[in-house]
């Protein structure tokens, strides 16, 4: 275990702007206002603040422990990114920080020196488009803590950061702007979800709708996204393949009656695809179901078919759209089906969309992220994993109870998998949870691998179908519905 520094600002930290303040203390109303307004999220149990020198100097009287780190190597044009363990059994970070950083720096040195690796092959749609139109620059290590690495990543490198990370590690972008300090989900929304759960009863009509979800349709959509039945080679966020996939998803969803838009967020990244079914009662309350359509390949490789991660989640959201169309479902609340990009580089697409919703005073009453639904270890039962830590408990409890009603074939439990786009919504105090393929650790041998195709042992379309029944039931119950 790494030693944890006593919370004593050094002279250099007190004098050198800007600063990174890390503490295991949960956000609290007892903290001074200057810290509350400098809060930038919690990552694997560590709260992150970017305070002024004066504010940081006074923080020791309010916090039990922590670290203050000068950000002398970080520029306004760069992005702060946390890198931590993804949730594979036996793959941790605390004892291996130096080794992981060595892998990242070595990969950057090799990759950036080899133009062919960066450019890829134009014929395979894997050429990168740099946002800065300049060569990628290696990230800088800001701090190594108990939870992970804090990196300063130049804009020219952000889009290829995932190619530098070992398979078992994931990045989460730290927002440039402070987050709402009250990390608690508004009580009324948590209570509302609890009341929905309390009132649940098996509904034959809901069952009829969710049973119409087609495993064969899911299979067709997955195989198009992976390139097994299309010309797509990769859906890496910085490739033409991702942009082709975004347009294809948009057109598919528009046939279901949704109004769709491409939502750009950072230069160079493929856009989010945001599709909305209107409220028949002009309600401003919104239910969101999402997956991420971008993908990540083997270490150092831009070929990324992403069959499980997250073609399965994206095809599952498409399946929900198909069922809505088939049954002519109309909603009392707004229902939004989202397909995010930039997930593999740090949850960027979902972050900017959640930020947009917060800035426009949107009312989100439930958000569910579907990420990796397809892999089943041979011999294990069909499963539904809910987050072990990053969740609103009432949202997860609702999903678990709906599974018992409409997909009893699923064994429901908790997953150690980290991290996905629901975290972006929780950061803005929106009620959210995730659905995942397995309880316990990530087990897919093709996780973050260029061999992540659907035509392989363990890839189970029926498991995707069963989980889609649960999430569609959640959308129906919370969104309110009628049908033709």
TAWO-V395934 format. One record per residue. N is the residue number from 1. SS is DSSP state (hx for helix, st for strand, lp for the rest). Layout:
BEGIN
n:ss
N:SS
N:SS
END
This chain:
BEGIN
n:ss
1:lp
2:lp
3:lp
4:lp
5:lp
6:lp
7:lp
8:lp
9:lp
10:lp
11:hx
12:hx
13:hx
14:hx
15:hx
16:lp
17:lp
18:lp
19:st
20:st
21:st
22:st
23:st
24:lp
25:lp
26:lp
27:lp
28:lp
29:lp
30:lp
31:lp
32:lp
33:hx
34:hx
35:hx
36:hx
37:lp
38:lp
39:st
40:st
41:st
42:st
43:st
44:lp
45:lp
46:st
47:st
48:st
49:st
50:lp
51:lp
52:lp
53:hx
54:hx
55:hx
56:hx
57:hx
58:lp
59:hx
60:hx
61:hx
62:lp
63:lp
64:lp
65:lp
66:lp
67:st
68:st
69:st
70:st
71:lp
72:lp
73:lp
74:lp
75:lp
76:lp
77:lp
78:lp
79:st
80:st
81:st
82:st
83:st
84:st
85:st
86:lp
87:lp
88:st
89:lp
90:lp
91:lp
92:lp
93:lp
94:lp
95:lp
96:lp
97:hx
98:hx
99:hx
100:hx
101:hx
102:hx
103:hx
104:hx
105:hx
106:hx
107:hx
108:hx
109:hx
110:hx
111:hx
112:hx
113:hx
114:lp
115:hx
116:hx
117:hx
118:hx
119:hx
120:lp
121:lp
122:hx
123:hx
124:hx
125:lp
126:lp
127:lp
128:lp
129:lp
130:lp
131:lp
132:lp
133:lp
134:lp
135:lp
136:lp
137:lp
138:lp
139:lp
140:st
141:st
142:st
143:st
144:st
145:lp
146:lp
147:lp
148:lp
149:st
150:st
151:st
152:st
153:st
154:lp
155:hx
156:hx
157:hx
158:hx
159:lp
160:lp
161:hx
162:hx
163:hx
164:hx
165:lp
166:lp
167:lp
168:lp
169:st
170:st
171:st
172:st
173:st
174:lp
175:lp
176:lp
177:lp
178:lp
179:lp
180:lp
181:lp
182:lp
183:lp
184:lp
185:lp
186:lp
187:hx
188:hx
189:hx
190:hx
191:hx
192:hx
193:hx
194:hx
195:hx
196:hx
197:hx
198:hx
199:lp
200:lp
201:lp
202:lp
203:lp
204:hx
205:hx
206:hx
207:hx
208:hx
209:hx
210:hx
211:hx
212:lp
213:lp
214:lp
215:hx
216:hx
217:hx
218:hx
219:hx
220:hx
221:hx
222:hx
223:hx
224:hx
225:hx
226:hx
227:lp
228:lp
229:lp
230:lp
231:lp
232:lp
233:lp
234:lp
235:lp
236:lp
237:lp
238:lp
239:lp
240:hx
241:hx
242:hx
243:hx
244:hx
245:hx
246:hx
247:hx
248:hx
249:hx
250:hx
251:hx
252:hx
253:hx
254:hx
255:lp
256:lp
257:lp
258:lp
259:st
260:st
261:st
262:st
263:st
264:lp
265:lp
266:lp
267:lp
268:lp
269:lp
270:lp
271:lp
272:st
273:st
274:st
275:st
276:st
277:st
278:lp
279:st
280:lp
281:lp
282:lp
283:lp
284:lp
285:st
286:st
287:st
288:st
289:st
290:st
291:st
292:st
293:lp
294:lp
295:lp
296:lp
297:lp
298:lp
299:lp
300:lp
301:lp
302:lp
303:lp
304:lp
305:lp
306:lp
307:hx
308:hx
309:hx
310:hx
311:hx
312:hx
313:hx
314:hx
315:hx
316:hx
317:hx
318:hx
319:hx
320:hx
321:hx
322:hx
323:hx
324:hx
325:hx
326:hx
327:lp
328:lp
329:st
330:st
331:st
332:lp
333:lp
334:st
335:st
336:st
337:st
338:st
339:st
340:st
341:lp
342:lp
343:lp
344:lp
345:lp
346:lp
347:lp
348:hx
349:hx
350:hx
351:hx
352:hx
353:hx
354:hx
355:hx
356:hx
357:hx
358:hx
359:hx
360:lp
361:lp
362:lp
363:st
364:st
365:st
366:st
367:st
368:st
369:st
370:st
371:lp
372:lp
373:lp
374:lp
375:st
376:lp
377:lp
378:lp
379:lp
380:lp
381:lp
382:lp
383:st
384:st
385:st
386:st
387:st
388:lp
389:lp
390:lp
391:lp
392:lp
393:hx
394:hx
395:hx
396:hx
397:hx
398:hx
399:hx
400:hx
401:hx
402:hx
403:hx
404:hx
405:hx
406:hx
407:lp
408:lp
409:lp
410:lp
411:st
412:st
413:st
414:st
415:st
416:lp
417:lp
418:lp
419:lp
420:lp
421:lp
422:hx
423:hx
424:hx
425:hx
426:hx
427:hx
428:lp
429:lp
430:lp
431:lp
432:st
433:st
434:st
435:st
436:st
437:lp
438:lp
439:lp
440:st
441:lp
442:st
443:lp
444:lp
445:lp
446:lp
447:lp
448:lp
449:lp
450:lp
451:lp
452:lp
453:lp
454:lp
455:lp
456:lp
457:lp
458:lp
459:st
460:lp
461:hx
462:hx
463:hx
464:hx
465:hx
466:hx
467:hx
468:hx
469:hx
470:hx
471:hx
472:hx
473:hx
474:hx
475:hx
476:hx
477:hx
478:hx
479:hx
480:lp
481:st
482:st
483:st
484:lp
END
